[in-house]
Amino acid sequence: MTFEELLAKSRETMDKVNILGLPFMAIQVNIIGKNGGVFYVKIENGKYEIEPYEYKDRSCAISLEQHIFLKILSGELDPAELYTTGKLKVVGDLAKAMEFAKLIKRKA
């Protein structure tokens, strides 16, 4: 999957998530390895943005391989378990990273 297709899949997933009433969060996602890249997911005032840029004032940054991120989006893998095994790295607010993971799991 190309990086652009990954962005589209991420947006498609976020379209299914109820983000009303959630506090501000900005998660930078660093996809490492083949077809890697950087993008951010920002949630603010009941809306989300996903853009292919770094986010300087982010809540946290997560780093993982693309195939792992796709399995998180599909609900096949648990981000907390991935974190404990070192397959998902977090820099910054770990609580926000886990909140983001729970958010993805709540999708319709």
C-alpha positions as CSV (number, residue, x, y, z in Angstrom):
1,M,0.0,0.0,0.0
2,T,1.4,3.4,-0.9
3,F,1.6,6.1,1.8
4,E,-1.2,8.1,0.0
5,E,-3.4,5.0,0.2
6,L,-2.6,4.7,3.9
7,L,-3.7,8.3,4.5
8,A,-7.0,7.6,2.6
9,K,-7.5,4.4,4.8
10,S,-6.8,6.4,7.9
11,R,-9.4,9.1,6.9
12,E,-11.9,6.4,6.1
13,T,-11.5,4.9,9.5
14,M,-11.8,8.3,11.3
15,D,-15.0,9.0,9.3
16,K,-16.5,6.1,11.3
17,V,-15.4,7.3,14.7
18,N,-17.6,9.3,17.0
19,I,-15.3,12.2,18.2
20,L,-17.9,14.5,19.6
21,G,-17.0,15.8,23.0
22,L,-13.5,14.5,22.9
23,P,-10.7,16.8,24.2
24,F,-8.0,18.1,21.9
25,M,-5.4,15.6,20.8
26,A,-2.8,15.7,18.1
27,I,-1.1,12.4,17.4
28,Q,1.8,12.2,15.0
29,V,2.2,8.9,13.2
30,N,5.6,7.9,12.0
31,I,5.4,5.0,9.6
32,I,8.8,3.3,9.4
33,G,10.1,0.9,6.8
34,K,8.8,0.4,3.2
35,N,6.3,3.1,2.1
36,G,7.0,5.0,5.3
37,G,6.2,8.6,6.0
38,V,4.8,11.0,8.6
39,F,1.3,12.3,9.2
40,Y,-0.8,13.6,12.0
41,V,-4.3,13.1,13.3
42,K,-5.7,16.1,15.1
43,I,-9.0,16.1,17.0
44,E,-10.5,19.4,18.0
45,N,-14.0,20.7,18.5
46,G,-15.7,17.6,17.3
47,K,-13.7,17.5,14.0
48,Y,-10.6,15.7,12.8
49,E,-7.8,16.5,10.4
50,I,-5.3,14.0,8.9
51,E,-2.5,15.6,7.0
52,P,0.9,14.3,5.7
53,Y,3.0,16.6,7.9
54,E,4.8,16.6,11.2
55,Y,2.8,18.3,14.0
56,K,5.2,20.4,16.2
57,D,2.8,20.8,19.2
58,R,1.7,17.2,19.2
59,S,0.3,15.3,22.2
60,C,2.6,12.4,21.3
61,A,4.2,10.7,18.4
62,I,3.8,7.0,17.7
63,S,6.2,5.0,15.5
64,L,5.4,1.7,13.9
65,E,5.5,-0.2,10.6
66,Q,2.7,0.2,8.1
67,H,1.4,-3.4,8.3
68,I,1.1,-3.0,12.1
69,F,-0.8,0.3,11.8
70,L,-3.2,-1.2,9.3
71,K,-3.9,-4.1,11.7
72,I,-4.6,-1.6,14.4
73,L,-7.1,0.2,12.1
74,S,-8.8,-3.0,11.3
75,G,-9.0,-4.0,15.0
76,E,-6.8,-7.1,14.5
77,L,-4.0,-5.9,16.9
78,D,-4.1,-4.3,20.3
79,P,-2.0,-1.1,20.6
80,A,-1.3,-1.6,24.3
81,E,0.1,-5.1,23.7
82,L,2.2,-3.7,20.8
83,Y,3.6,-1.1,23.1
84,T,4.6,-3.5,25.7
85,T,6.3,-5.7,23.1
86,G,8.2,-2.8,21.6
87,K,6.4,-3.0,18.2
88,L,4.8,0.4,18.8
89,K,6.9,3.2,20.2
90,V,5.5,6.3,21.9
91,V,7.2,9.6,22.5
92,G,5.2,12.1,24.6
93,D,1.9,11.6,26.4
94,L,1.4,7.8,26.6
95,A,-2.2,8.4,27.9
96,K,-3.1,10.3,24.7
97,A,-1.7,7.5,22.6
98,M,-3.8,5.0,24.4
99,E,-6.8,7.2,24.2
100,F,-6.3,7.5,20.4
101,A,-6.0,3.7,20.2
102,K,-9.3,3.2,22.1
103,L,-10.9,5.8,19.8
104,I,-10.0,3.7,16.7
105,K,-11.5,0.6,18.4
106,R,-14.8,2.4,18.9
107,K,-15.4,2.8,15.2
108,A,-18.7,1.7,13.7
